[in-house]
């Protein structure tokens, strides 16, 4: 039972990573004005490397938490830039969401869930 649960969290994480990759591919290759940009795609998806590192751990739950948190922030940024921009500087969100995802919104849930799991084992 435990092994199956671990596999399920890994599947959830992989699904979230694929959704994040799809969102960034859509933004970078379809919605962008001008030629498609592999650099913008890499910039937006780079914070998820934390999730890939966490996926190598014994339990996939921390990686799923980081992936979900990062994807929520990316969706909020997508909404603020492409669906309901409120000012001419709304596109700056595309610059700063990956920075905040790398520094805070992805590693913090990973560390928090790992800490909770470690305390639960004691």
N, C-alpha and C positions, 0 to 999 in steps of 0.2 A: 504494500500500500504506500509506504513512504517513498519508494523509488518511483512509483507512478506519479505521485504528487510533485516530486522534483522535476520530472520530465514535463509535466503540465506547466510549471512556472517557466521552464525554458521555452516552451512553445509560445506562451503568452509574451515573453520577452522578444522572441524572434518576430512574432506578429506585430508587436509595437514598433520594432526597429524597421520592419518592412513598410509599415504605415508612415513612419517618419521619413523614410527614404522616398516614398511615393509623393508625400507632400512637398518635400524639397525639390524633387525632380520636376513636379508640376510647376512650382514657383520659378525654378531656374531655367526650364526649357520651354514652357508654354506661356506663362503669364508675363515674363520679362519683356520689356521693349528692347528691341535690338537682337543681336545674335545670341544663341543659347550660351550659357556660361557654366562651364564645369567648375570654375573657381567659386561661384556663388553656391553651387550645390555642395562642394566640399566644405565650405565655410559653415553652412547651415547644418551639415550632418556630422561635422567633426566632434561636437560635444558628446555624441553617442558612443564614442570610443570608451568612455567611462563604463557604459553599460556592457560593452563587449568584454572589457576586463573583468567586470563583476560577474559576467556570465560564466567565466572560467572557475568561479568559486564553487563550493560544494552545493550550495542552494541557489536556485535561480530567482528567488523572491526579491533580493536586493536589486538585481538588475531589472526586474519587472517594475519595481517602484521607481527607479531612476528613469526608465524609459517612459513610463506613464507621465511622470512629472514633466519631463522634457517635451513630450508630445503635446501636453496641455498648454505649456508656454508657447510652443510653436504654433498651435492652433489659434491661441489668443493673438499672437503677432500677425498671423495670416489674416485674421478677421480685421485687425486694426489697420493693416496696410491695403489689402485687396478688396475687402467687402465693404467696410465702413470707415474710410479714411476721414479724419476730422480736420486735418490741416495739411499744408504742403510739405511738412517735415515728417509725415507719417512713415515714409519709407526708411527713415533712420532706424526704425524698429528692426528691420532686417539686418542691420549692422550689430545691434546691441543684444538682441535675444540670444544669439549663439554665445556671446561672451558671458552673459548671465547664466545660461544653461551650463557652460563649462565650469564656471566658478561656484555656482550655488544650487541651481534648481535640479541638476542631475546628481552631483556627488552627495549633497546633503541627504536626500532620501535613501541613497545607497548606504551611507554610513549609519543613518538612523535605524534602518531595518536590520543591518548587520549587528548593531549594538543591541537591539531588542532581541534578536535571535540568540545572541551570545548570553544575555541575561536570562533568557528563558531556559537555556540548557543547564544553568547553575542550579 
